[in-house]
């Protein structure tokens, strides 16, 4: 803002010069609801008013800026900065606020924008100029960049990538994307190269991730509307594709093996695929359809580094067609069979 273009920020917000922080916040909320561009689509006058009240709020809600504004009036921005520089941390030439770059449509709701804005300017622990130790806006995380390394947290069903701490003030900038994996990729873990909103990045997926879990990439969300160096987080929602042989139940991998009626009666040995290769499994004589055989330690990876079990579910499948010889022997078995599987039903009454 040029020194000749002085604005009375108190008048803009409609508050007295003695107004406290809460009065200023309430006034801003009231006016922001009235002039927000999302509530006044296409209204350039409302958008200009919204920028003006936001500029006033940015100054009056900051203790140090308000003190300079009250003390030096239209020259407050020149106090404490080198000659020829723009606003402290803001581009020169448009009032130091960078509002021309604001994308109002990036927020899901007006309240989301308000919460984000108030979190930006009023978060605790900031320096005297509203910046935490000069590293960036207080309450916002400055992404460190570089590669991704995971800190797996299975207790809350999410995995995090990168470093730094989360902030409520950047939640409005978080975004989500789906990440489709094969069962083998989810089982073994995989490094994927993905593209989200035109940005390509590599991400390492830990072994044992499941459908519905979220992988968090810190600092890969949407950029902050007031500071492009500050960004939200990207959450990748994992979707594990169905497998044609295995299903996942808790920590167990479940598969189904069909056997013939004579194998069920006499017992047999079958070859079963596991994540570690094929193994031979003995099926005991007299096994029932639906009964499961347990292969210990052949299941899904767990958070403790162990593995669940693989459950081999037996299904007895009769032949759909018979040779004359098979027909003859099945008829002989029927005529000479001593076992009646329905004998326990004969005593039932209704």
C-alpha positions in Angstrom: 0.0 0.0 0.0 1.5 3.3 -1.0 2.0 5.9 1.6 -0.3 8.3 -0.2 -3.0 5.6 -0.3 -3.6 5.4 3.4 -6.6 3.5 4.7 -8.3 3.8 8.1 -8.4 0.1 8.9 -10.5 0.8 12.0 -13.1 2.5 9.8 -12.9 -0.3 7.3 -13.8 -2.8 10.0 -16.2 -0.5 11.7 -14.5 -0.6 15.2 -13.1 1.9 17.6 -9.4 2.4 17.9 -9.7 1.0 21.4 -11.3 -2.3 20.2 -9.7 -5.5 21.6 -8.7 -8.5 19.6 -12.0 -10.2 20.0 -14.0 -7.2 18.8 -11.8 -7.0 15.7 -12.3 -10.7 15.0 -16.0 -10.4 15.4 -16.2 -7.4 13.1 -14.1 -9.2 10.5 -16.3 -12.4 10.6 -19.4 -10.3 10.2 -18.1 -8.4 7.2 -16.4 -11.4 5.6 -19.8 -13.2 5.6 -21.3 -10.3 3.9 -18.7 -9.7 1.2 -17.1 -13.1 0.6 -16.8 -13.7 -3.2 -18.3 -17.2 -2.9 -21.5 -15.5 -1.5 -21.4 -12.8 -4.1 -20.4 -14.5 -7.4 -19.4 -12.1 -10.1 -19.7 -9.0 -7.8 -16.4 -7.1 -8.3 -17.4 -4.6 -5.7 -18.0 -7.3 -3.0 -14.7 -8.8 -3.9 -12.9 -5.5 -3.6 -14.6 -4.9 -0.2 -13.5 -8.4 0.9 -9.9 -7.7 0.0 -10.0 -4.4 1.9 -11.5 -5.9 5.1 -9.0 -8.8 4.9 -6.1 -6.4 4.6 -7.4 -4.4 7.6 -7.8 -7.6 9.6 -4.3 -8.8 8.7 -2.9 -5.6 10.2 -5.1 -5.0 13.2 -5.1 -8.7 14.4 -1.3 -8.6 14.6 0.0 -7.0 17.7 3.2 -5.7 16.3 1.7 -4.5 13.0 -1.2 -2.8 14.9 1.3 -1.0 17.2 3.3 0.3 14.2 0.1 1.3 12.4 -1.2 3.2 15.5 2.2 4.9 16.0 3.3 5.8 12.5 0.0 5.9 10.5 0.5 5.8 6.8 4.3 5.3 7.2 3.9 2.2 9.4 5.1 -0.2 6.8 8.3 1.6 6.2 9.3 1.2 9.9 11.9 -1.4 10.5 12.4 -2.5 6.8 15.1 -1.7 4.3 14.6 1.1 1.7 12.9 -0.2 -1.4 11.5 -3.4 0.0 7.9 -4.4 -0.2 5.8 -5.4 2.7 7.3 -7.7 5.3 7.1 -11.1 3.7 4.5 -9.9 1.1 4.9 -8.8 -2.5 5.2 -5.1 -3.0 2.9 -3.2 -5.3 -0.5 -4.6 -4.1 -0.6 -3.5 -0.5 1.8 -6.2 0.7 -1.0 -8.8 1.0 -0.8 -10.7 -2.3 -4.6 -10.9 -2.5 -4.5 -10.8 -6.3 -3.3 -14.5 -6.1 -6.0 -15.7 -3.7 -8.2 -18.5 -5.1 -11.4 -18.3 -3.2 -12.8 -21.4 -4.7 -10.1 -23.7 -3.2 -12.1 -23.9 0.1 -15.0 -26.4 0.5 -17.0 -23.9 2.5 -16.9 -20.3 3.8 -16.3 -21.5 7.4 -13.3 -23.5 6.1 -11.8 -20.3 4.7 -12.5 -18.4 7.9 -10.9 -21.1 10.0 -7.9 -21.2 7.8 -7.5 -17.4 7.8 -7.9 -17.1 11.5 -5.5 -20.0 12.0 -3.0 -18.2 9.8 -3.1 -14.8 11.6 -3.9 -15.8 15.2 -2.2 -19.1 15.9 -0.3 -19.2 19.2 3.5 -19.3 19.4 4.3 -16.9 16.6 7.0 -14.3 16.7 6.3 -10.6 17.2 5.6 -10.1 13.5 3.2 -13.1 13.3 5.9 -15.5 12.1 7.3 -18.4 14.2 11.0 -17.7 14.5 11.1 -16.2 11.1 10.6 -19.6 9.4 7.1 -19.0 8.0 3.6 -18.0 9.2 3.0 -19.2 12.7 0.9 -22.3 12.8 2.0 -23.4 9.3 4.7 -25.9 8.4 7.4 -25.1 6.0 7.9 -28.2 3.8 11.5 -29.5 3.8 11.3 -31.2 0.5 13.6 -34.1 -0.5 12.6 -37.8 -0.6 9.9 -39.5 1.4 10.5 -41.8 4.3 7.7 -43.5 6.2 6.9 -43.5 9.9 4.3 -46.3 10.0 1.5 -45.8 12.5 -0.8 -48.8 12.3 -2.7 -47.8 15.4 -4.7 -45.0 13.7 -4.8 -46.6 10.3 -2.5 -44.2 8.5 1.0 -43.8 7.4 2.9 -40.6 7.3 5.7 -39.5 4.9 8.1 -36.6 5.3 8.9 -34.6 8.4 7.4 -31.8 10.4 4.2 -31.5 12.4 0.6 -31.1 11.3 -1.3 -27.9 11.9 -5.0 -27.3 12.0 -4.5 -24.1 10.1 -3.4 -26.0 6.9 -6.3 -28.6 7.0 -8.2 -26.6 4.5 -5.3 -27.0 2.1 -5.2 -30.8 2.4 -6.2 -32.9 -0.5 -6.9 -36.5 -1.3 -6.2 -38.9 -4.1 -6.8 -42.6 -4.7 -3.9 -45.0 -4.9 -4.7 -48.3 -6.5 -2.5 -51.3 -5.6 -2.4 -54.9 -6.5 -2.6 -57.4 -3.6 1.0 -58.3 -4.2 2.1 -54.6 -4.1 0.2 -54.1 -0.9 1.6 -57.3 0.6 5.3 -56.7 -0.2 5.3 -52.9 -0.2 6.2 -50.9 -3.3 7.6 -47.6 -4.5 5.1 -45.9 -6.9 5.5 -42.8 -9.1 2.3 -40.9 -9.1 0.9 -37.7 -10.6 -1.6 -35.6 -8.7 -2.8 -32.2 -10.0 0.0 -32.1 -12.5 2.7 -32.8 -10.0 4.7 -36.0 -10.2 6.2 -37.5 -7.1 7.6 -40.8 -5.8 6.1 -42.5 -2.7 7.1 -45.6 -0.9 4.2 -47.8 0.3 5.0 -49.9 3.3 4.3 -53.7 3.3 1.0 -54.7 4.7 -1.1 -51.6 3.8 -4.8 -52.3 3.4 -7.7 -50.8 1.5 -9.1 -47.7 3.1 -5.9 -46.8 4.8 -4.3 -43.3 4.2 -0.8 -42.6 3.3 0.1 -39.0 4.2 2.6 -37.0 2.1 3.5 -33.9 4.1 3.7 -30.6 2.2 2.3 -32.1 -1.0 -1.2 -30.6 -0.7 -2.5 -27.3 -2.1 -0.3 -24.2 -1.7 -1.5 -21.6 0.8 -3.3 -18.7 -0.8 -1.2 -16.1 1.0 2.2 -17.8 0.9 3.1 -20.2 -1.9 5.8 -21.8 0.3 3.3 -23.1 2.7 1.2 -26.1 1.6 -1.2 -28.6 3.0 -0.8 -32.4 3.0 -1.7 -35.0 0.4 -3.6 -38.1 1.6 -3.4 -41.1 -0.6 -6.4 -43.4 0.0 -5.3 -46.9 -0.7 -7.5 -49.2 -2.8 -6.3 -52.8 -3.0 -7.6 -54.5 -6.1 -9.4 -57.9 -5.7 -7.3 -61.0 -6.3 -8.5 -64.0 -8.2 -7.4 -66.4 -5.5 -6.8 -64.6 -2.2 -9.1 -62.6 0.1 -8.0 -60.8 3.2 -9.8 -61.4 6.5 -8.2 -59.6 9.5 -4.6 -60.6 9.3 -5.3 -63.9 7.5 -5.1 -64.6 3.8 -8.0 -66.9 2.8 -8.1 -69.1 -0.3 -10.4 -71.8 -1.5 -9.3 -75.2 -2.8 -11.8 -77.5 -4.6 -11.5 -81.3 -4.1 -13.5 -84.2 -5.6 -15.9 -86.3 -3.4 -13.5 -89.3 -3.4 -10.6 -87.0 -2.2 -12.8 -85.8 0.6 -13.6 -89.4 1.7 -10.1 -90.9 1.3 -8.0 -87.8 1.9 -5.5 -86.4 -0.5 -2.5 -84.0 -1.0 -3.0 -80.7 -2.9 -0.6 -78.0 -4.0 -1.5 -74.5 -2.6 -0.2 -71.1 -3.7 1.1 -68.9 -0.8 2.8 -65.5 -0.9 6.1 -67.3 -0.5 5.5 -69.9 -3.3 3.6 -73.1 -3.6 3.4 -75.7 -0.8 1.9 -79.2 -0.6 -0.9 -79.5 1.9 -2.3 -82.8 3.3 -6.1 -82.9 3.3 -7.3 -85.4 5.9 -9.8 -88.1 5.1 -13.4 -87.2 5.9 -12.9 -83.4 5.5 -16.1 -81.4 5.2 -16.9 -78.8 2.6 -16.2 -75.4 4.1 -13.7 -76.7 6.6 -10.4 -74.7 6.7 -6.9 -75.8 7.0 -4.4 -73.4 8.6 -1.0 -72.6 7.3 0.7 -70.7 10.1 2.8 -67.6 9.3 1.7 -67.5 5.7 -0.7 -64.6 6.0 -0.7 -60.8 5.9 2.2 -58.7 7.4 1.3 -57.1 10.7 2.4 -53.9 12.4 4.6 -55.9 14.8 6.6 -57.4 12.0 5.0 -60.8 12.2 2.4 -62.4 9.8 -1.0 -63.8 10.1 -2.0 -67.2 8.8 -3.2 -68.5 5.5 -6.6 -70.3 5.7 -7.2 -72.9 3.0 -10.9 -73.4 2.7 -12.0 -76.8 1.4 -14.8 -77.0 -1.1 -16.1 -80.4 -2.2 -17.1 -80.2 -5.9 -19.0 -83.0 -7.5 -18.4 -83.7 -11.2 -20.8 -82.1 -13.6 -20.6 -85.1 -16.1 -19.6 -88.8 -15.6 -18.1 -91.4 -17.8 -20.0 -94.7 -18.0 -17.5 -96.3 -15.6 -17.8 -93.4 -13.1 -21.6 -93.6 -13.3 -21.5 -97.3 -12.6 -19.2 -97.0 -9.6 -21.2 -94.1 -8.1 -24.4 -96.2 -8.4 -22.6 -99.1 -6.6 -21.5 -96.7 -3.9 -25.0 -95.4 -3.5 -26.5 -98.9 -3.3 -23.9 -100.1 -0.8 -23.4 -97.0 1.3 -23.8 -97.5 5.0 -23.6 -93.9 6.0 -26.7 -91.7 6.1 -25.7 -88.0 6.5 -29.3 -87.0 7.3 -29.9 -89.5 10.1 -29.9 -86.8 12.7 -32.7 -85.0 11.0 -35.2 -87.9 11.3 -36.1 -87.1 14.9 -36.9 -83.5 14.2 -40.4 -82.2 14.8 -42.2 -78.9 14.1 
